[in-house]
């Protein structure tokens, strides 16, 4: 891939200039999904549905039940972990690598009160690290760290 070659101000899905690969072809990357591994996909899906109003989508894939979700309009897939699997346990945050995913809300004070009433585990209480933004973090199933944030209107 040739880095930094601008194509007449064209912007890709993430707002960055469209760039070409070595063959001169335009390449655009768009967000597709998050994939969560779970030893109990039903319990995991129920948590996301209860806490974050996720839409649960049940289908069959290769003759086995599959659970996917829509959270904030984005696809989140839940992959079952078989009992005999050698999948490692979730790391304890903070750690190197992918740290969390963030969900933007409006009315964060009410959202936080609702999450607390539902029993969400907060790993960081609501705060404002800089003007114009309020954030907090909750822990989801399988140790997933989730940021809930509200940005001030600009």
N, C-alpha and C positions, 0 to 999 in steps of 0.2 A: 504494500500500500504506500502510495506517495502521500506524505503528511504535509499539510499546510497549503496545498494547491487549491485555490478558491475558484469556483465555477460561477463567475458573474453574480456573486451575492446569493446564490441558491442556498437554502437552508434545509438541513435534514430534519428528521422527526424530533430530535432533541434540541434543535435550534442551532446546531453547529454547521459550519459550511459543508456542503456536500463535497466529498473528496473522491479521488479516483484510485483504482488499484494500478498495478504496474502495466496492465493492458489498456489503461485509459477508460475503463468502465466506471460509471458512477455507482457508488455503494451507499446505501442508506440503511442505518440500523434503527430499528424501532423496538420499544419495550414489548415483551411478550408475556412472561409469567414469572411467578415465584413458585418454587417447588419445595414442599415441606415433607420430611420423612417422619412417620409416626408409628409407634407400636400399637396405637389404638385410634385409627382414623375416625371412627364414629365419635369418640369422645373429643377428639381434636376439633372436628367439624362443629360439634355441638357448642364448644367453647367460643369459637369464632362467630357462630350464629348468635349466641346469647350476648357476648360482649361487644361485638363490632357490627352486628346486623348483617353478617355475611349471608349471601344467597347460596344455599347448598344445592349442588347439582350432582345427582346420582345417575351413573350410567354403567354399562358393561364394557369391559375392554378385554379382549382375548378370553372371553368366557368368565371373567372375574369381575366382581363389583368394583367400581371406581368412584371416589368422592372427589369432586372439584368444588371450588368456591369462586364467587365473585365478591371482591372486597373493594369498595370504592371504584367499581367499574373495571377492576383488573382481575385477571385470572390467577388463581392460587390453586395449585394442585397438591393433593395429599397422597404420598406414596406409602403404602403399608410396609412395615418392616417385619419380616418373618421372624419367628422365635429363634430359628437356627442361624439367623443372619449375623454377620460379624461387623455390623455397622457400629461405629463408635458412638458413645454418649455425646450429648450436646456439650460444648465447652461452656465455661462460666464467663460471663461478660465482666469487664471488657476483655476482648481478645483481638488478635491480629486477624485481618481479613474482613469479610462481610460482617458488619456489626449489627445492623438493624434495618427494618423498613419503616417508613414514616407515613402516617395517614393525616392529611389535612382536614380540619373540621372548622365549623363556625360555632360560636357560643361555647368555647372550650370549658368555661367554668361549669356550665350545666353538664357537658359531656363527662367531665372528671367526676362530678357528683354522682352521675348515673353509673359510671364504671365502678366507683367505690361501693355504691349500693348493691351492685351485682357481685361484689367480692373480688374485683380485679386486684392483682398483686402489683403494686407500684414499686418500681426500682428507682425512680426519680420522681419526686413530687413536682407539681406544677410550679414553674418558675419562668422568669423572663431573662434569658441570658444576654439579651441586647434589645434596644428599642425596636418595637414593631413585631416581636415574635414572643409567643408563649409556648412552652413545651413541657411534656412530662413523658415518662417511659413506663410501660407495663410489660410484664413477662407473660408470654403466651405459652401454650403447651409445647413440649419438647425444648424448653428453654429459649424460644424465639423472643428476641427483644423488639418491641414495637414502640415507636415514637408517635405520640399524638400531639399535633401542633396546630396553632392558629397564627396566621400571618395577618398583620394589620392591612387594611385596604390601602392601596397606593393611589 
